[in-house]
Amino acid sequence: MLRMGTDAFHQAVEEAFAAIPEGLRAELDNVVITVEDEPSAEDYSSVGLDPGEDLLFGLYQGTPLTERGAVWDGLPDRIVIYRRPLLEACDTRRQLLAEIRDTVVHEVGHYFGFGEEELP
């Protein structure tokens, strides 16, 4: 398993988010991006994955923009990036940084209403 300290991992997630074009970032409203060590069994279940077979790198929790009404006052949406599965799946720091970036972009895509089949 690749090693990266918690602070460095958080920094990599922040940099991946900062690399999203400003126009898209400006559209993100009431979204919290967090890092957790591992997904729970409930997290896996919520997206139809098997924790014994699949890796879950990130999760979008909320109501996509495409499903909201004109006035939205729901709880903050949440994007979670899972540290341990990413570290386990990557062999090099370069690969890890690319996977973090791809995961952040993927989960932000869910916020905008894109489905799994529409995202890389």
Beta strands, then each sheet from edge to edge (+ up, - down):
strand 1: 31-36
strand 2: 58-61
strand 3: 77-82
sheet 1: 1+ 3+ 2-
end
